């Protein structure tokens, strides 16, 4: 599985999740916290990730190895300060969950569980911001927050829209810290596309 994933920071890094085992591996709040920490702060050891995930270093090592089996993280020994350290880095930061009538029930269930885990984690991020919103500089308050819109599209047009958004994000994802200009800070972006119509209307 890991060999099929693009290199860190390369175009195509966003992963479309179709493997139920991979989705179940990621659908754990502590594992999402670990991946998020590695994405935001770069390579870190299990001990450094443990406090963030609320785990012991040994438990954190277990979760890192589980994530590594599916190519979500990998060891980054080149960043080790000495031979005793075993740093890890994130290989993926952007995920999408897709299904259709041919998707097996087990895969749909795993996708629903992961989507709920992602949503709960995103809601925590939103709540933390709202609790301290007035402490942020005005220029950040002006740009951050929620927005809701509508698109009247065909399935083909919606696919084009999603593809265009993915390509736009490529410009700003900047997984390599060396690509980040001065003054950038990480912003979480969650994009939902749900129907304002019933399934009977789509037939």
FENHU-V17779 format. One record per pair of residues at least 4 apart in sequence whose C-alpha atoms are under 7 Angstrom apart, sorted by sequence separation. I is the first residue (numbers start at 1). J is the second residue. D is the distance in whole Angstrom. If there is no record, write none. Layout:
BEGIN
{{I/J/D} {I/J/D}}
END
This chain:
BEGIN
{{6/10/6} {9/13/6} {19/23/6} {20/24/6} {21/25/6} {22/26/6} {23/27/6} {28/32/6} {29/33/6} {30/34/6} {31/35/6} {32/36/6} {33/37/6} {34/38/6} {35/39/6} {36/40/6} {37/41/6} {38/42/5} {44/48/6} {45/49/6} {46/50/6} {49/53/6} {50/54/6} {51/55/6} {55/59/6} {56/60/6} {57/61/6} {58/62/6} {59/63/6} {60/64/6} {61/65/6} {62/66/6} {63/67/6} {64/68/6} {65/69/6} {67/71/7} {68/72/6} {81/85/7} {99/103/6} {103/107/6} {104/108/6} {105/109/6} {106/110/6} {107/111/6} {108/112/6} {109/113/6} {110/114/6} {111/115/6} {112/116/6} {113/117/6} {114/118/6} {115/119/6} {116/120/6} {117/121/6} {118/122/6} {119/123/6} {120/124/6} {121/125/7} {122/126/6} {123/127/6} {124/128/6} {125/129/6} {126/130/6} {127/131/6} {128/132/7} {129/133/5} {136/140/6} {137/141/6} {138/142/6} {139/143/7} {140/144/6} {153/157/6} {154/158/6} {155/159/6} {156/160/6} {157/161/6} {158/162/6} {159/163/6} {160/164/6} {161/165/6} {162/166/6} {163/167/6} {164/168/6} {165/169/6} {166/170/6} {169/173/6} {180/184/7} {197/201/6} {8/13/7} {26/31/6} {38/43/6} {44/49/7} {50/55/5} {55/60/6} {67/72/5} {68/73/5} {80/85/6} {103/108/7} {136/141/6} {153/158/6} {174/179/6} {6/12/6} {17/23/7} {26/32/7} {38/44/7} {50/56/6} {67/73/6} {68/74/5} {80/86/6} {174/180/6} {6/13/6} {50/57/5} {80/87/6} {79/87/7} {133/141/7} {77/86/6} {99/108/7} {47/57/5} {50/60/6} {77/87/6} {46/57/5} {75/86/7} {76/87/5} {75/87/6} {76/88/5} {75/88/4} {76/89/6} {46/60/6} {74/88/6} {75/89/6} {97/111/6} {34/49/6} {46/61/5} {73/88/7} {74/89/6} {73/89/6} {74/90/7} {73/90/4} {74/91/7} {72/90/6} {73/91/5} {33/52/7} {34/53/6} {72/91/5} {33/53/6} {71/91/7} {72/92/5} {30/53/5} {31/63/6} {43/76/7} {45/85/7} {25/66/7} {45/86/6} {25/67/6} {45/87/4} {44/87/5} {45/88/6} {43/87/6} {44/88/5} {43/88/5} {44/89/7} {43/89/4} {42/89/6} {22/70/6} {38/89/6} {39/90/6} {38/90/5} {39/93/7} {35/90/6} {5/71/7} {2/70/6} {1/70/6} {2/71/4} {1/71/6} {14/92/7} {17/95/7} {13/92/6} {14/93/7} {15/94/6} {16/95/6} {17/96/6} {14/94/4} {15/95/5} {16/96/5} {17/97/5} {14/95/6} {15/96/6} {16/97/6} {17/98/7} {8/91/5} {20/106/7} {24/110/6} {27/113/7} {20/107/5} {23/110/6} {27/114/5} {19/107/7} {23/111/6} {29/117/7} {28/117/7} {20/110/5} {24/114/7} {27/117/6} {23/114/6} {11/170/7} {9/174/7} {9/175/5} {9/176/6}}
END
